[in-house]
Amino acid sequence: MDGILLIDKPSGITSHKVVEIIRKKLGIKKVGHAGTLDPLATGLLIIMLGKSTKLSNLLICQSKTYEVEMKLFLETDTGDIIGKTIKNQKPQVFTENQGKKLYQYARKGILIEVPPRLVKIREIKLLNYSPHEAKINFLAECSKGTYIRSLVKDIAEKLGTIATVNQLRRISSGKFQR
């Protein structure tokens, strides 16, 4: 079986787990995805089946658009709402190093320095600001490799405060939309 599935990934499950479930349900070995979504994140996850897995590099390189809700005045060790609240700002360590997710290191108390990466933020559009809830909602269209947690941290620093990702939803990847 060959093809592409557009999955609306729920929160609380890894992209890899989605691949495992599809592999098992469809009984095929060649299944992959075109861009990881963190366990907290929801939204568009492109799944490739069979020969379509050869499109992986092409699909991963596409720009992505996210709906983001950032919670002001709160910083966590993971940069998102599921992390532990911390008092001092720390660099984002919840990505990947030598094939191992950095959150696996960080949750064990091991901090890995992540080299900076050049990304393009094509557009940020403010959707809502709720001062009473201390939340900002925005759309971000960005290049592959953009860490939204880091973007939220950067925005908060420009505002002279701290913040964490409260909700994150991918709504498009290249030409594919939810």
Backbone as CSV, one residue per row, in Angstrom:
resi,resn,N_x,N_y,N_z,CA_x,CA_y,CA_z,C_x,C_y,C_z
1,MET,0.844,-1.176,0.000,0.000,0.000,0.000,0.890,1.240,0.000
2,ASP,0.610,2.156,-0.924,1.351,3.406,-1.041,0.377,4.571,-0.910
3,GLY,0.854,5.682,-0.373,0.001,6.854,-0.298,0.396,7.787,0.822
4,ILE,-0.391,8.831,0.959,-0.170,9.836,2.000,-1.458,9.997,2.789
5,LEU,-1.330,9.968,4.111,-2.461,10.207,5.008,-2.236,11.534,5.723
6,LEU,-3.293,12.292,5.881,-3.234,13.522,6.666,-3.950,13.242,7.977
7,ILE,-3.187,13.176,9.051,-3.703,12.811,10.369,-3.833,14.067,11.225
8,ASP,-4.910,14.151,11.978,-5.087,15.212,12.970,-4.623,14.636,14.306
9,LYS,-3.332,14.820,14.607,-2.736,14.221,15.802,-3.307,14.867,17.061
10,PRO,-3.770,14.029,17.997,-4.234,14.577,19.274,-3.059,14.872,20.208
11,SER,-3.311,15.647,21.225,-2.316,15.925,22.251,-2.079,14.664,23.081
12,GLY,-0.868,14.535,23.601,-0.572,13.435,24.507,0.004,12.202,23.843
13,ILE,0.256,12.255,22.551,0.807,11.110,21.837,1.957,11.607,20.961
14,THR,3.008,10.808,20.826,4.134,11.208,19.992,3.838,10.910,18.525
15,SER,4.544,11.597,17.651,4.420,11.338,16.213,4.837,9.905,15.905
16,HIS,5.875,9.438,16.579,6.345,8.068,16.372,5.268,7.052,16.757
17,LYS,4.545,7.318,17.824,3.467,6.418,18.249,2.366,6.358,17.193
18,VAL,2.045,7.502,16.576,1.054,7.520,15.494,1.522,6.602,14.366
19,VAL,2.799,6.696,13.999,3.363,5.833,12.952,3.234,4.367,13.349
20,GLU,3.571,4.042,14.597,3.461,2.653,15.079,2.033,2.138,14.969
21,ILE,1.070,2.950,15.370,-0.343,2.544,15.334,-0.775,2.273,13.895
22,ILE,-0.418,3.169,12.985,-0.801,2.998,11.579,-0.125,1.767,10.987
23,ARG,1.154,1.590,11.301,1.900,0.421,10.824,1.193,-0.866,11.253
24,LYS,0.781,-0.911,12.509,0.131,-2.107,13.052,-1.271,-2.306,12.459
25,LYS,-2.059,-1.231,12.401,-3.449,-1.337,11.899,-3.507,-1.719,10.425
26,LEU,-2.584,-1.160,9.621,-2.601,-1.424,8.184,-1.742,-2.621,7.790
27,GLY,-0.907,-3.081,8.722,-0.067,-4.241,8.453,1.014,-3.981,7.413
28,ILE,1.548,-2.760,7.393,2.638,-2.450,6.464,3.844,-1.931,7.242
29,LYS,5.039,-2.224,6.691,6.265,-1.870,7.395,6.758,-0.463,7.078
30,LYS,6.625,-0.050,5.817,7.163,1.253,5.410,6.141,2.352,5.680
31,VAL,6.276,2.955,6.852,5.420,4.066,7.258,6.321,5.112,7.909
32,GLY,6.147,6.362,7.546,6.927,7.435,8.146,6.106,8.708,8.216
33,HIS,6.667,9.724,8.856,5.975,11.013,8.933,6.887,12.118,8.426
34,ALA,6.282,13.226,8.038,7.026,14.346,7.447,7.095,15.509,8.425
35,GLY,7.701,15.280,9.574,7.868,16.358,10.550,7.228,16.044,11.877
36,THR,8.051,15.942,12.891,7.608,15.593,14.236,6.763,16.694,14.862
37,LEU,5.734,16.270,15.580,4.978,17.155,16.465,5.237,16.680,17.891
38,ASP,5.536,17.603,18.789,5.731,17.253,20.196,4.481,16.589,20.753
39,PRO,4.624,15.831,21.836,3.439,15.201,22.443,2.329,16.199,22.782
40,LEU,2.663,17.402,23.243,1.651,18.411,23.573,0.912,18.901,22.332
41,ALA,1.622,18.993,21.215,1.078,19.594,19.996,0.002,18.727,19.351
42,THR,-0.922,19.422,18.689,-1.982,18.756,17.935,-1.865,19.197,16.483
43,GLY,-2.678,18.568,15.643,-2.798,19.060,14.283,-2.204,18.172,13.226
44,LEU,-1.907,18.794,12.093,-1.552,18.098,10.868,-0.250,17.319,10.988
45,LEU,-0.361,16.012,10.807,0.794,15.124,10.755,0.685,14.364,9.441
46,ILE,1.636,14.601,8.540,1.627,13.936,7.235,2.283,12.573,7.395
47,ILE,1.525,11.525,7.056,2.002,10.146,7.143,2.201,9.615,5.731
48,MET,3.364,9.030,5.484,3.676,8.453,4.176,3.684,6.936,4.287
49,LEU,3.077,6.287,3.310,2.962,4.831,3.289,3.720,4.262,2.092
50,GLY,4.425,3.137,2.307,5.084,2.423,1.217,6.064,3.290,0.452
51,LYS,5.928,3.278,-0.889,6.846,4.022,-1.755,6.781,5.527,-1.520
52,SER,5.707,5.997,-0.953,5.572,7.437,-0.672,6.577,7.915,0.374
53,THR,7.160,6.989,1.146,8.164,7.389,2.142,9.375,8.030,1.467
54,LYS,9.549,7.771,0.159,10.658,8.387,-0.583,10.468,9.899,-0.726
55,LEU,9.267,10.381,-0.463,8.976,11.820,-0.539,9.321,12.551,0.756
56,SER,9.796,11.816,1.736,10.029,12.366,3.071,10.844,13.657,3.052
57,ASN,12.020,13.632,2.417,12.882,14.825,2.421,12.209,16.022,1.769
58,LEU,11.455,15.791,0.710,10.735,16.872,0.033,9.656,17.466,0.940
59,LEU,8.891,16.598,1.603,7.784,17.066,2.440,8.262,17.735,3.723
60,ILE,9.337,17.228,4.296,9.861,17.791,5.543,10.349,19.225,5.333
61,CYS,10.878,19.526,4.146,11.457,20.851,3.865,10.423,21.948,3.657
62,GLN,9.158,21.613,3.620,8.110,22.601,3.366,7.899,23.504,4.588
63,SER,7.432,24.730,4.326,7.113,25.625,5.443,5.890,25.092,6.190
64,LYS,5.774,25.492,7.428,4.686,25.024,8.284,4.020,26.226,8.949
65,THR,2.732,26.065,9.225,1.994,27.122,9.916,1.387,26.547,11.186
66,TYR,1.528,27.304,12.262,1.049,26.864,13.570,0.125,27.904,14.183
67,GLU,-0.875,27.421,14.907,-1.651,28.257,15.818,-1.011,28.066,17.184
68,VAL,-0.634,29.156,17.810,0.104,29.089,19.072,-0.634,29.891,20.136
69,GLU,-0.706,29.328,21.324,-1.163,30.092,22.483,-0.015,30.107,23.470
70,MET,0.458,31.313,23.777,1.534,31.435,24.760,0.981,32.003,26.054
71,LYS,1.456,31.433,27.141,1.062,31.856,28.486,2.179,32.735,29.024
72,LEU,1.843,34.001,29.279,2.823,34.951,29.784,3.102,34.736,31.267
73,PHE,4.265,35.217,31.694,4.681,35.234,33.103,4.896,33.838,33.675
74,LEU,5.097,32.859,32.824,5.335,31.483,33.256,6.415,30.900,32.371
75,GLU,7.411,30.294,32.995,8.447,29.606,32.236,8.602,28.206,32.810
76,THR,8.701,27.236,31.914,8.876,25.847,32.346,10.170,25.292,31.778
77,ASP,10.600,24.169,32.331,11.842,23.561,31.868,11.732,23.004,30.451
78,THR,10.532,22.763,29.973,10.338,22.225,28.627,9.917,23.287,27.628
79,GLY,9.583,24.482,28.105,9.102,25.530,27.217,7.642,25.380,26.848
80,ASP,6.984,24.395,27.466,5.543,24.228,27.244,4.860,23.949,28.575
81,ILE,3.559,23.939,28.547,2.756,23.890,29.770,2.898,22.575,30.540
82,ILE,3.385,21.522,29.894,3.505,20.242,30.602,4.800,20.131,31.403
83,GLY,5.693,21.112,31.246,6.951,21.081,31.974,6.815,21.594,33.397
84,LYS,7.908,21.448,34.142,7.949,21.947,35.519,8.244,23.447,35.502
85,THR,7.543,24.190,36.340,7.757,25.630,36.439,9.139,25.893,37.021
86,ILE,9.863,26.822,36.394,11.189,27.215,36.882,11.195,28.723,37.095
87,LYS,12.165,29.201,37.864,12.221,30.636,38.156,13.153,31.365,37.199
88,ASN,14.246,30.743,36.814,15.225,31.386,35.941,15.075,30.874,34.518
89,GLN,15.317,31.775,33.560,15.231,31.341,32.168,16.394,30.411,31.851
90,LYS,16.071,29.368,31.095,17.074,28.395,30.667,16.923,28.187,29.165
91,PRO,17.991,27.758,28.490,17.859,27.494,27.058,16.929,26.321,26.805
92,GLN,16.289,26.339,25.635,15.402,25.234,25.262,16.249,23.987,25.021
93,VAL,15.895,22.894,25.672,16.653,21.659,25.518,15.765,20.520,25.056
94,PHE,14.560,20.811,24.651,13.635,19.748,24.291,13.545,19.610,22.781
95,THR,14.627,19.128,22.193,14.708,18.843,20.766,15.395,17.497,20.609
96,GLU,16.439,17.394,19.775,17.061,16.099,19.547,18.567,16.259,19.462
97,ASN,19.316,15.261,19.968,20.761,15.234,19.903,21.189,13.807,19.609
98,GLN,21.897,13.616,18.505,22.387,12.297,18.102,21.272,11.254,18.119
99,GLY,20.120,11.620,17.581,19.013,10.679,17.452,18.188,10.470,18.703
100,LYS,18.582,11.073,19.804,17.833,10.919,21.052,17.151,12.239,21.382
101,LYS,15.882,12.184,21.716,15.136,13.395,22.045,15.757,14.046,23.277
102,LEU,15.978,15.366,23.216,16.620,16.052,24.334,15.750,16.098,25.573
103,TYR,14.425,15.961,25.415,13.597,15.919,26.620,13.902,14.667,27.438
104,GLN,14.418,13.610,26.783,14.805,12.409,27.525,16.008,12.708,28.421
105,TYR,16.949,13.524,27.917,18.085,13.941,28.738,17.627,14.881,29.852
106,ALA,16.850,15.907,29.467,16.463,16.955,30.417,15.636,16.414,31.566
107,ARG,14.760,15.473,31.296,13.940,14.918,32.376,14.776,14.098,33.351
108,LYS,16.005,13.725,32.918,16.928,13.030,33.817,17.909,14.010,34.454
109,GLY,17.717,15.309,34.174,18.576,16.329,34.757,19.861,16.570,33.987
110,ILE,19.987,16.012,32.770,21.180,16.195,31.950,20.887,17.275,30.913
111,LEU,21.638,18.379,30.950,21.427,19.472,29.999,22.411,19.351,28.844
112,ILE,21.897,19.373,27.634,22.703,19.300,26.424,22.622,20.658,25.733
113,GLU,23.775,21.212,25.349,23.762,22.493,24.646,23.372,22.265,23.192
114,VAL,22.397,23.037,22.732,21.899,22.907,21.368,22.481,24.037,20.529
115,PRO,23.172,23.699,19.424,23.710,24.772,18.590,22.588,25.560,17.930
116,PRO,22.778,26.879,17.741,21.729,27.667,17.099,21.501,27.198,15.669
117,ARG,20.294,27.395,15.196,19.913,26.955,13.858,19.250,28.132,13.154
118,LEU,19.606,28.320,11.883,19.019,29.396,11.096,17.638,28.969,10.608
119,VAL,16.632,29.748,10.955,15.257,29.471,10.524,14.674,30.758,9.954
120,LYS,13.588,30.605,9.201,12.892,31.773,8.659,11.491,31.823,9.234
121,ILE,11.163,32.953,9.810,9.798,33.203,10.256,9.178,34.068,9.164
122,ARG,8.313,33.465,8.372,7.731,34.177,7.231,6.656,35.172,7.667
123,GLU,5.896,34.796,8.681,4.823,35.682,9.140,4.402,35.298,10.549
124,ILE,4.132,36.307,11.340,3.484,36.126,12.638,2.273,37.046,12.638
125,LYS,1.127,36.479,12.920,-0.115,37.256,12.913,-0.781,37.128,14.277
126,LEU,-0.954,38.251,14.948,-1.626,38.267,16.247,-3.103,37.943,16.059
127,LEU,-3.581,36.950,16.789,-4.994,36.573,16.736,-5.771,37.122,17.921
128,ASN,-5.128,37.094,19.103,-5.834,37.527,20.313,-4.822,37.813,21.421
129,TYR,-5.126,38.827,22.208,-4.363,39.104,23.420,-5.356,39.240,24.551
130,SER,-5.194,38.397,25.557,-6.082,38.412,26.712,-5.266,38.772,27.954
131,PRO,-5.210,40.059,28.319,-4.405,40.454,29.472,-4.884,39.836,30.780
132,HIS,-6.180,39.601,30.900,-6.708,39.027,32.144,-6.284,37.572,32.319
133,GLU,-6.143,36.860,31.215,-5.682,35.465,31.268,-4.184,35.355,31.024
134,ALA,-3.550,36.474,30.718,-2.115,36.527,30.414,-1.766,35.570,29.272
135,LYS,-2.559,35.644,28.184,-2.347,34.766,27.032,-2.301,35.575,25.745
136,ILE,-1.440,35.120,24.843,-1.364,35.677,23.494,-1.546,34.525,22.516
137,ASN,-2.454,34.707,21.558,-2.664,33.719,20.502,-2.175,34.319,19.188
138,PHE,-1.413,33.518,18.422,-0.924,34.008,17.135,-0.743,32.854,16.159
139,LEU,-0.667,33.211,14.878,-0.315,32.273,13.815,1.141,32.512,13.473
140,ALA,1.885,31.436,13.241,3.278,31.567,12.823,3.509,30.688,11.606
141,GLU,3.955,31.316,10.517,4.370,30.555,9.339,5.886,30.575,9.326
142,CYS,6.490,29.390,9.309,7.929,29.318,9.485,8.546,28.186,8.666
143,SER,9.868,28.240,8.573,10.605,27.217,7.840,10.711,25.944,8.666
144,LYS,11.141,24.893,8.000,11.387,23.634,8.705,12.443,23.882,9.782
145,GLY,12.364,23.136,10.848,13.362,23.251,11.899,13.114,24.350,12.911
146,THR,12.022,25.077,12.759,11.699,26.133,13.721,11.102,25.505,14.973
147,TYR,11.653,25.841,16.112,11.115,25.360,17.375,10.198,26.440,17.930
148,ILE,8.931,26.147,17.967,7.951,27.137,18.413,8.196,27.519,19.867
149,ARG,8.649,26.572,20.691,8.972,26.917,22.088,10.038,28.008,22.134
150,SER,11.035,27.891,21.264,12.093,28.907,21.215,11.558,30.230,20.691
151,LEU,10.671,30.173,19.703,10.053,31.391,19.183,9.261,32.101,20.282
152,VAL,8.494,31.349,21.047,7.723,31.930,22.157,8.662,32.563,23.177
153,LYS,9.744,31.883,23.473,10.721,32.429,24.418,11.311,33.733,23.883
154,ASP,11.640,33.756,22.582,12.197,34.966,21.966,11.196,36.123,21.995
155,ILE,9.943,35.831,21.672,8.903,36.867,21.707,8.761,37.420,23.125
156,ALA,8.737,36.528,24.107,8.608,36.958,25.505,9.776,37.849,25.911
157,GLU,10.992,37.476,25.497,12.159,38.294,25.831,12.036,39.690,25.228
158,LYS,11.546,39.776,23.993,11.350,41.087,23.351,10.300,41.909,24.099
159,LEU,9.347,41.229,24.729,8.314,41.904,25.519,8.777,42.193,26.947
160,GLY,9.988,41.732,27.287,10.529,41.964,28.617,9.942,41.058,29.678
161,THR,9.533,39.858,29.294,8.924,38.936,30.248,9.332,37.501,29.911
162,ILE,8.653,36.561,30.509,8.843,35.147,30.213,7.502,34.577,29.762
163,ALA,7.559,33.438,29.073,6.324,32.800,28.604,6.617,31.347,28.266
164,THR,5.551,30.595,28.134,5.651,29.194,27.739,4.533,28.879,26.750
165,VAL,4.704,27.817,25.985,3.668,27.392,25.047,2.547,26.732,25.836
166,ASN,1.358,27.269,25.706,0.188,26.711,26.381,-0.538,25.720,25.475
167,GLN,-0.666,26.075,24.198,-1.268,25.194,23.197,-0.539,25.394,21.884
168,LEU,-0.442,24.309,21.105,0.237,24.369,19.816,-0.477,23.449,18.841
169,ARG,-0.828,23.991,17.684,-1.530,23.206,16.664,-0.940,23.523,15.292
170,ARG,-0.474,22.480,14.590,-0.003,22.670,13.213,-1.221,22.659,12.299
171,ILE,-1.367,23.723,11.507,-2.531,23.793,10.622,-2.165,23.606,9.154
172,SER,-0.866,23.714,8.827,-0.466,23.423,7.453,0.999,23.025,7.404
173,SER,1.314,22.276,6.349,2.682,21.880,6.048,2.790,21.874,4.532
174,GLY,3.484,22.871,3.989,3.523,23.019,2.539,2.126,23.276,2.004
175,LYS,1.723,22.503,1.009,0.394,22.659,0.388,-0.695,21.919,1.161
176,PHE,-0.303,21.106,2.124,-1.279,20.333,2.895,-1.823,21.176,4.045
177,GLN,-3.144,21.157,4.203,-3.790,21.904,5.280,-4.771,21.010,6.008
178,ARG,-5.083,21.405,7.243,-6.047,20.616,8.009,-7.436,20.746,7.447
